Amino acid sequence: MSEDSALFDKGLPIRRAVLGPEYVDASMQKADDFMMAFQRATTSWAWGWAWGDPTLERKTRSMLNLAMLTALGKTPEIKLHVKGALNNGVTVEEIKAVLLHATAYCGIPAGLDAFKAAHEVLVAEGALPGKK
């Protein structure tokens, strides 16, 4: 078995546990041959290699991801990883603290986008009440 195949096999259950099997399975099923190259790469490298390293807990990795994605301004990924953070036991208060910390270092526009994205997911997931 190649190293990439071993990392893919290691990463797929981690990816499914963090992001939810519905999301991961739909991404894999929608992928044609061209996009499957990316699905294999992200599952092997991000999930098998990085997330599969036991040095950091998943909760810590989720908080790091939220900060890094805020810095990069990757709103769709922030939404995805807020849900993953909840799955990994990150509390709403911890998500808020991470986003405030990232705002201090990344700037108000990046922080605002991250807060809006996180809020949308937290309301949809029932972690925050919706504004009436």
N, C-alpha and C positions, 0 to 999 in steps of 0.2 A: 504494500500500500504506500503510495507517495505521501510525503510530508503534508502537502496541501490537502489531500483526501483525509488524512488523519485529523488535521486541524478543522476541516469542514465538519467531520463527524463529531468532533469535540465541541465545536461552536454552535451547531444547529440547536441542540437542546437548551443551551444557555440563551441564545437569541430568542427562542420561543418562550422561555420562562420570563425573560425581562420585557420583551415587547408584546407578548401575547401570541398564542399560536394562530389566531385568526389573521392577524396582520402579516406574520411571517409566511404562513402557508399561502395566503393570497398573493404576496409578492413573488413567491417561487412559482406559483401556478401561472401568473400573468407573464412571466419572463419567457421571451423567445430565446433562440440560441444566442443572439447578440447580448441581451440583457442578463442571461444566465451567467455569463462571464463575470459580471459585476456581483451578482448574487453569491456566486462561489467565492469571489475574492473577499467581499465584506464578511461573509460567514466564517471563512477561514482565518482571515487576518484580524479583523476587529473582534470577533466573538470567540474564535478558537484560540488565537494567540494572545490578544490583549486581555479580553474578559476572562479567558481560561486560565490566566496566571493567578494562582491562589494568594499572592502577596497582599492584594487589597480586597476588601469585602465588596460585594456588589453595591451596597448602599453608598460606599465611598466613591466607587466608580460612577454611579449615577449622579452624584453631586458634582464630581469633576466634569462630567459630560455637560451638565447644565451650564456650568461656568464657561467652558470652552465654546460651546455652541452660542452662548450669548456674545462672546468675544468675536466669533466669526459671523454673527448676524444670520444664523441659519434657523429662521423661525419655524419652518415645517419640521425640522429635526428636533427643535426645542419641544414642540408639541408631542412628538413621538416619545421623547425621553422624559418628559414630565410624567406621562403615563407609566413608563418603565420605572421611574424613580418611586412612584407610589407602589408599584409591584415589589420593589426592593426595600420597602419599609421606610422610605424617606417621608417625613411628616410635612404637612403644609407649612409649618413654621420653619422647618429646615430648608425647604424649597425657597421660601421667601428670603431667608438669610443668605443663601447662596446667590440668589439673583441680586440682592442688595450689594453684596460683596463684589460681584461681577460688574454691577453698575458703577461702583466707585472706581474701578480700574479700566472699564471699557467705555464709559461715557453714558450720559443720559439717553441719547437716542437708542443705543443698543439695549440698555436696561429696560426702557419703555417697551420696546418690541418684545423682549423676553417676558416681561411681566404680563403683557396682553396675551401672549401665546399661552403662558402657564395658566393664567386666570381662566381662559376659555376651556382648557382641558380639565382643570380642577373643578369647575362648575359642571361640566359634562359628566365627569366621573363621580359627582356627588360629594366631593371632598370639601367643597365650598357651596354655600347657598347661592342661588342665582339672584341677581338684583331684580326686584319687582318693579 
